[in-house]
Amino acid sequence: MSKPETTSKPLQGAYRKGLQAARAGEPYKACPYQSAPYGCRRRNGGTWGAVFRNYWRRGWRASIRSRR
């Protein structure tokens, strides 16, 4: 199993959920953080929802790549 580049437990969880979703055959657009209502703005203008979405997608892609 590949590992995310973070020590944050919540982000590791999002990554792991992405891995599991791809293994279960769920599509890329099935990301549960797609329209997450996190309003906490980061200094660079992003939202926490976007961060979780990115880690979920990284996990999903890593699972697909490992199958090839």
Protein Blocks (a to p, Z undefined) as FASTA:
>chain_A
ZZddbfbfklmmmmmmmmmmmmnopafklpfklmacbfbdcfkopafklmmmmmmmmmmm
mmmmmmZZ
